[in-house]
Amino acid sequence: TANNSSELFSFQLTKMLSIKNPSVQTFAVTVAHDADTAVLDGTENPEATYLWVYNRDATNYVKIELATAAVLRVGPGEAQLLCIEPAKAVDLRADTADCKVEYGYFTLDGY
């Protein structure tokens, strides 16, 4: 549209999946701003692994680091679902202050 700054973006997707290990349904952590918080170390995910990250903080964003490079950002109150390549390490780091974050990961049975 001519003025998309005033429009809302919303989507919903539902799909039933069969999962297998490794998997963690939901894990709540405090993500530090001055050190990495390990999510996957690269040895526990030999297959493509889906990662869900929900930043519960109201003001700070969280960086998602893949193989030591910060490549993604989860804004305040936002959530992301992404598929991680096999054997890649994933760390989280808060921007300016520690953040409460929920995350989970799972591997599909039949990718």
N, CA and C atoms as an extended XYZ file, in Angstrom:
333
Properties=species:S:1:pos:R:3:atomname:S:1:resname:S:1:resid:I:1 pbc="F F F"
N         0.837       -1.195        0.000 N   THR     1
C         0.000        0.000        0.000 CA  THR     1
C         0.869        1.241        0.000 C   THR     1
N         0.238        2.390       -0.131 N   ALA     2
C         0.979        3.649       -0.151 CA  ALA     2
C         1.538        4.011        1.214 C   ALA     2
N         0.867        3.560        2.291 N   ASN     3
C         1.316        3.928        3.635 CA  ASN     3
C         1.267        2.697        4.539 C   ASN     3
N         2.228        1.825        4.400 N   ASN     4
C         2.202        0.597        5.191 CA  ASN     4
C         2.666        0.789        6.622 C   ASN     4
N         3.108        1.995        7.012 N   SER     5
C         3.528        2.206        8.392 CA  SER     5
C         2.345        2.200        9.355 C   SER     5
N         1.120        2.368        8.858 N   SER     6
C        -0.044        2.380        9.739 CA  SER     6
C        -0.828        1.072        9.678 C   SER     6
N        -0.350        0.092        8.944 N   GLU     7
C        -1.073       -1.165        8.821 CA  GLU     7
C        -0.506       -2.217        9.758 C   GLU     7
N        -1.333       -3.193       10.115 N   LEU     8
C        -0.932       -4.273       10.995 CA  LEU     8
C        -0.535       -5.495       10.182 C   LEU     8
N         0.409       -6.240       10.711 N   PHE     9
C         0.844       -7.480       10.085 CA  PHE     9
C         0.543       -8.598       11.061 C   PHE     9
N        -0.231       -9.557       10.648 N   SER    10
C        -0.602      -10.670       11.506 CA  SER    10
C        -0.677      -11.933       10.673 C   SER    10
N        -0.216      -13.045       11.237 N   PHE    11
C        -0.348      -14.322       10.550 CA  PHE    11
C        -0.473      -15.433       11.568 C   PHE    11
N        -1.049      -16.527       11.124 N   GLN    12
C        -1.189      -17.712       11.956 CA  GLN    12
C        -1.006      -18.926       11.072 C   GLN    12
N        -0.221      -19.882       11.544 N   LEU    13
C         0.032      -21.105       10.803 CA  LEU    13
C        -0.061      -22.271       11.777 C   LEU    13
N        -0.812      -23.253       11.419 N   THR    14
C        -0.961      -24.433       12.260 CA  THR    14
C        -0.586      -25.657       11.447 C   THR    14
N         0.286      -26.482       12.018 N   LYS    15
C         0.686      -27.715       11.356 CA  LYS    15
C         1.048      -28.732       12.431 C   LYS    15
N         0.576      -29.936       12.289 N   MET    16
C         0.905      -31.008       13.217 CA  MET    16
C         2.223      -31.647       12.779 C   MET    16
N         3.140      -31.779       13.702 N   LEU    17
C         4.460      -32.329       13.410 CA  LEU    17
C         4.751      -33.507       14.321 C   LEU    17
N         5.471      -34.469       13.821 N   SER    18
C         5.995      -35.556       14.643 CA  SER    18
C         7.441      -35.216       14.954 C   SER    18
N         7.770      -35.195       16.244 N   ILE    19
C         9.120      -34.813       16.636 CA  ILE    19
C         9.819      -35.965       17.335 C   ILE    19
N        11.140      -35.829       17.402 N   LYS    20
C        11.964      -36.813       18.089 CA  LYS    20
C        13.081      -36.074       18.813 C   LYS    20
N        13.869      -36.790       19.573 N   ASN    21
C        15.003      -36.183       20.266 CA  ASN    21
C        16.110      -35.844       19.282 C   ASN    21
N        16.890      -34.815       19.507 N   PRO    22
C        16.855      -33.992       20.710 CA  PRO    22
C        15.692      -33.014       20.697 C   PRO    22
N        15.113      -32.812       21.872 N   SER    23
C        14.047      -31.823       21.991 CA  SER    23
C        13.988      -31.298       23.415 C   SER    23
N        13.632      -30.043       23.540 N   VAL    24
C        13.355      -29.393       24.808 CA  VAL    24
C        12.088      -28.604       24.580 C   VAL    24
N        11.015      -28.920       25.326 N   GLN    25
C         9.744      -28.262       25.052 CA  GLN    25
C         9.792      -26.771       25.354 C   GLN    25
N        10.079      -26.393       26.575 N   THR    26
C        10.216      -24.984       26.936 CA  THR    26
C        11.200      -24.881       28.083 C   THR    26
N        12.100      -23.946       27.961 N   PHE    27
C        13.109      -23.727       28.978 CA  PHE    27
C        13.207      -22.227       29.199 C   PHE    27
N        13.091      -21.750       30.421 N   ALA    28
C        13.183      -20.326       30.726 CA  ALA    28
C        14.557      -20.028       31.316 C   ALA    28
N        15.197      -18.993       30.799 N   VAL    29
C        16.526      -18.610       31.271 CA  VAL    29
C        16.623      -17.090       31.358 C   VAL    29
N        17.592      -16.637       32.138 N   THR    30
C        17.978      -15.236       32.109 CA  THR    30
C        19.182      -15.143       31.193 C   THR    30
N        19.053      -14.382       30.121 N   VAL    31
C        20.127      -14.226       29.149 CA  VAL    31
C        20.931      -12.983       29.523 C   VAL    31
N        22.221      -13.168       29.738 N   ALA    32
C        23.099      -12.072       30.144 CA  ALA    32
C        23.421      -11.159       28.965 C   ALA    32
N        23.757       -9.915       29.280 N   HIS    33
C        24.170       -8.978       28.231 CA  HIS    33
C        25.684       -8.952       28.073 C   HIS    33
N        26.402       -9.561       29.009 N   ASP    34
C        27.862       -9.518       28.974 CA  ASP    34
C        28.502      -10.893       28.789 C   ASP    34
N        27.700      -11.895       28.476 N   ALA    35
C        28.218      -13.247       28.241 CA  ALA    35
C        27.196      -14.026       27.426 C   ALA    35
N        27.662      -15.022       26.695 N   ASP    36
C        26.775      -15.857       25.900 CA  ASP    36
C        26.030      -16.852       26.786 C   ASP    36
N        24.787      -17.131       26.416 N   THR    37
C        23.996      -18.191       27.036 CA  THR    37
C        23.849      -19.294       25.992 C   THR    37
N        24.434      -20.449       26.254 N   ALA    38
C        24.421      -21.549       25.290 CA  ALA    38
C        23.033      -22.178       25.213 C   ALA    38
N        22.565      -22.414       23.985 N   VAL    39
C        21.303      -23.099       23.738 CA  VAL    39
C        21.591      -24.470       23.141 C   VAL    39
N        22.357      -24.511       22.078 N   LEU    40
C        22.825      -25.758       21.458 CA  LEU    40
C        24.338      -25.655       21.304 C   LEU    40
N        25.051      -26.717       21.630 N   ASP    41
C        26.512      -26.642       21.547 CA  ASP    41
C        27.082      -27.170       20.229 C   ASP    41
N        26.207      -27.653       19.338 N   GLY    42
C        26.677      -28.153       18.049 CA  GLY    42
C        26.883      -29.656       18.013 C   GLY    42
N        27.004      -30.286       19.185 N   THR    43
C        27.158      -31.739       19.216 CA  THR    43
C        25.840      -32.440       19.499 C   THR    43
N        24.897      -31.730       20.110 N   GLU    44
C        23.629      -32.350       20.488 CA  GLU    44
C        22.556      -32.224       19.408 C   GLU    44
N        22.873      -31.596       18.289 N   ASN    45
C        21.909      -31.442       17.194 CA  ASN    45
C        22.523      -31.933       15.881 C   ASN    45
N        22.661      -33.254       15.721 N   PRO    46
C        23.264      -33.799       14.505 CA  PRO    46
C        22.369      -33.672       13.266 C   PRO    46
N        21.111      -33.327       13.471 N   GLU    47
C        20.186      -33.122       12.362 CA  GLU    47
C        19.659      -31.685       12.403 C   GLU    47
N        18.977      -31.274       11.344 N   ALA    48
C        18.349      -29.956       11.343 CA  ALA    48
C        17.413      -29.862       12.543 C   ALA    48
N        17.528      -28.788       13.309 N   THR    49
C        16.799      -28.633       14.561 CA  THR    49
C        16.026      -27.321       14.549 C   THR    49
N        14.747      -27.385       14.877 N   TYR    50
C        13.925      -26.183       14.957 CA  TYR    50
C        14.094      -25.542       16.330 C   TYR    50
N        14.309      -24.250       16.342 N   LEU    51
C        14.517      -23.493       17.573 CA  LEU    51
C        13.457      -22.410       17.668 C   LEU    51
N        12.809      -22.317       18.834 N   TRP    52
C        11.826      -21.285       19.118 CA  TRP    52
C        12.389      -20.427       20.240 C   TRP    52
N        12.409      -19.109       20.047 N   VAL    53
C        12.930      -18.177       21.050 CA  VAL    53
C        11.884      -17.095       21.290 C   VAL    53
N        11.532      -16.874       22.558 N   TYR    54
C        10.570      -15.839       22.940 CA  TYR    54
C        11.247      -14.912       23.939 C   TYR    54
N        11.413      -13.649       23.566 N   ASN    55
C        12.025      -12.632       24.419 CA  ASN    55
C        10.932      -12.007       25.281 C   ASN    55
N        10.949      -12.258       26.579 N   ARG    56
C         9.925      -11.746       27.486 CA  ARG    56
C        10.227      -10.338       27.981 C   ARG    56
N        11.381       -9.807       27.641 N   ASP    57
C        11.748       -8.465       28.099 CA  ASP    57
C        10.915       -7.402       27.370 C   ASP    57
N        10.626       -6.307       28.056 N   ALA    58
C         9.790       -5.245       27.483 CA  ALA    58
C        10.592       -4.184       26.735 C   ALA    58
N        11.923       -4.136       26.917 N   THR    59
C        12.692       -3.045       26.306 CA  THR    59
C        13.940       -3.472       25.541 C   THR    59
N        14.535       -4.600       25.870 N   ASN    60
C        15.804       -4.995       25.249 CA  ASN    60
C        15.614       -6.105       24.232 C   ASN    60
N        16.460       -6.110       23.210 N   TYR    61
C        16.436       -7.215       22.257 CA  TYR    61
C        17.502       -8.237       22.614 C   TYR    61
N        17.341       -9.430       22.040 N   VAL    62
C        18.264      -10.543       22.266 CA  VAL    62
C        18.857      -10.936       20.927 C   VAL    62
N        20.169      -11.117       20.898 N   LYS    63
C        20.858      -11.561       19.689 CA  LYS    63
C        20.936      -13.084       19.681 C   LYS    63
N        20.684      -13.662       18.516 N   ILE    64
C        20.875      -15.100       18.327 CA  ILE    64
C        22.178      -15.260       17.565 C   ILE    64
N        23.121      -15.974       18.167 N   GLU    65
C        24.428      -16.200       17.559 CA  GLU    65
C        24.492      -17.622       17.014 C   GLU    65
N        24.841      -17.733       15.749 N   LEU    66
C        25.009      -19.038       15.110 CA  LEU    66
C        26.481      -19.212       14.791 C   LEU    66
N        27.074      -20.244       15.361 N   ALA    67
C        28.503      -20.510       15.163 CA  ALA    67
C        29.321      -19.265       15.469 C   ALA    67
N        29.040      -18.618       16.592 N   THR    68
C        29.726      -17.454       17.167 CA  THR    68
C        29.470      -16.131       16.457 C   THR    68
N        28.635      -16.078       15.441 N   ALA    69
C        28.329      -14.816       14.760 CA  ALA    69
C        26.888      -14.410       15.073 C   ALA    69
N        26.709      -13.189       15.586 N   ALA    70
C        25.366      -12.674       15.860 CA  ALA    70
C        24.694      -12.354       14.533 C   ALA    70
N        23.673      -13.114       14.178 N   VAL    71
C        23.051      -12.952       12.865 CA  VAL    71
C        21.554      -12.657       12.927 C   VAL    71
N        20.922      -12.878       14.074 N   LEU    72
C        19.487      -12.654       14.197 CA  LEU    72
C        19.194      -11.855       15.459 C   LEU    72
N        18.022      -11.215       15.465 N   ARG    73
C        17.627      -10.397       16.596 CA  ARG    73
C        16.172      -10.692       16.931 C   ARG    73
N        15.881      -10.845       18.237 N   VAL    74
C        14.520      -11.033       18.714 CA  VAL    74
C        14.180       -9.806       19.556 C   VAL    74
N        13.267       -8.997       19.055 N   GLY    75
C        12.904       -7.754       19.723 CA  GLY    75
C        12.134       -7.975       21.008 C   GLY    75
N        11.918       -6.896       21.770 N   PRO    76
C        11.158       -6.990       23.016 CA  PRO    76
C         9.764       -7.557       22.768 C   PRO    76
N         9.407       -8.605       23.502 N   GLY    77
C         8.099       -9.218       23.368 CA  GLY    77
C         7.898      -10.038       22.104 C   GLY    77
N         8.940      -10.222       21.321 N   GLU    78
C         8.829      -10.965       20.066 CA  GLU    78
C         9.237      -12.423       20.242 C   GLU    78
N         8.825      -13.250       19.276 N   ALA    79
C         9.214      -14.651       19.235 CA  ALA    79
C         9.636      -14.998       17.812 C   ALA    79
N        10.549      -15.951       17.692 N   GLN    80
C        10.989      -16.419       16.378 CA  GLN    80
C        11.083      -17.934       16.383 C   GLN    80
N        10.767      -18.515       15.239 N   LEU    81
C        10.942      -19.943       15.001 CA  LEU    81
C        11.838      -20.079       13.793 C   LEU    81
N        12.935      -20.802       13.939 N   LEU    82
C        13.854      -20.975       12.823 CA  LEU    82
C        14.433      -22.371       12.835 C   LEU    82
N        14.925      -22.802       11.680 N   CYS    83
C        15.523      -24.118       11.535 CA  CYS    83
C        17.040      -23.959       11.477 C   CYS    83
N        17.741      -24.640       12.377 N   ILE    84
C        19.189      -24.558       12.494 CA  ILE    84
C        19.822      -25.696       11.709 C   ILE    84
N        20.835      -25.389       10.945 N   GLU    85
C        21.591      -26.418       10.228 CA  GLU    85
C        22.190      -27.415       11.220 C   GLU    85
N        22.365      -28.663       10.819 N   PRO    86
C        22.947      -29.665       11.706 CA  PRO    86
C        24.317      -29.234       12.239 C   PRO    86
N        24.558      -29.596       13.489 N   ALA    87
C        25.864      -29.415       14.148 CA  ALA    87
C        26.316      -27.967       14.258 C   ALA    87
N        25.384      -27.009       14.302 N   LYS    88
C        25.739      -25.597       14.492 CA  LYS    88
C        25.435      -25.195       15.928 C   LYS    88
N        26.367      -24.505       16.543 N   ALA    89
C        26.172      -24.006       17.901 CA  ALA    89
C        25.274      -22.773       17.867 C   ALA    89
N        24.431      -22.639       18.891 N   VAL    90
C        23.540      -21.486       19.017 CA  VAL    90
C        23.690      -20.913       20.422 C   VAL    90
N        23.946      -19.608       20.494 N   ASP    91
C        24.025      -18.895       21.759 CA  ASP    91
C        23.086      -17.698       21.707 C   ASP    91
N        22.683      -17.228       22.888 N   LEU    92
C        21.874      -16.021       23.012 CA  LEU    92
C        22.649      -15.001       23.825 C   LEU    92
N        22.458      -13.708       23.503 N   ARG    93
C        23.059      -12.631       24.282 CA  ARG    93
C        22.128      -11.430       24.262 C   ARG    93
N        21.815      -10.904       25.434 N   ALA    94
C        20.958       -9.724       25.536 CA  ALA    94
C        21.749       -8.485       25.119 C   ALA    94
N        21.042       -7.455       24.689 N   ASP    95
C        21.699       -6.245       24.188 CA  ASP    95
C        22.303       -5.407       25.310 C   ASP    95
N        21.499       -4.756       26.128 N   THR    96
C        22.041       -3.809       27.109 CA  THR    96
C        21.792       -4.203       28.556 C   THR    96
N        20.886       -5.132       28.798 N   ALA    97
C        20.598       -5.602       30.156 CA  ALA    97
C        20.124       -7.048       30.057 C   ALA    97
N        20.259       -7.780       31.154 N   ASP    98
C        19.821       -9.170       31.168 CA  ASP    98
C        18.332       -9.268       30.815 C   ASP    98
N        17.946      -10.327       30.105 N   CYS    99
C        16.566      -10.524       29.647 CA  CYS    99
C        16.069      -11.904       30.038 C   CYS    99
N        14.789      -11.991       30.358 N   LYS   100
C        14.130      -13.284       30.547 CA  LYS   100
C        13.715      -13.795       29.169 C   LYS   100
N        14.110      -15.024       28.864 N   VAL   101
C        13.849      -15.610       27.556 CA  VAL   101
C        13.334      -17.026       27.754 C   VAL   101
N        12.373      -17.411       26.936 N   GLU   102
C        11.940      -18.799       26.861 CA  GLU   102
C        12.388      -19.355       25.523 C   GLU   102
N        12.831      -20.598       25.518 N   TYR   103
C        13.180      -21.223       24.248 CA  TYR   103
C        12.878      -22.708       24.313 C   TYR   103
N        12.785      -23.276       23.152 N   GLY   104
C        12.605      -24.703       23.010 CA  GLY   104
C        13.183      -25.127       21.678 C   GLY   104
N        13.501      -26.392       21.539 N   TYR   105
C        13.982      -26.882       20.247 CA  TYR   105
C        13.534      -28.319       20.053 C   TYR   105
N        13.452      -28.702       18.795 N   PHE   106
C        13.001      -30.046       18.477 CA  PHE   106
C        13.497      -30.433       17.091 C   PHE   106
N        13.551      -31.737       16.863 N   THR   107
C        13.945      -32.312       15.598 CA  THR   107
C        12.718      -33.034       15.029 C   THR   107
N        12.500      -32.874       13.741 N   LEU   108
C        11.358      -33.531       13.125 CA  LEU   108
C        11.644      -35.001       12.847 C   LEU   108
N        10.629      -35.814       13.031 N   ASP   109
C        10.714      -37.218       12.666 CA  ASP   109
C        10.207      -37.338       11.240 C   ASP   109
N        11.121      -37.298       10.292 N   GLY   110
C        10.760      -37.310        8.892 CA  GLY   110
C        10.800      -35.927        8.283 C   GLY   110
N        11.979      -35.387        8.167 N   TYR   111
C        12.181      -34.030        7.640 CA  TYR   111
C        12.058      -33.997        6.150 C   TYR   111
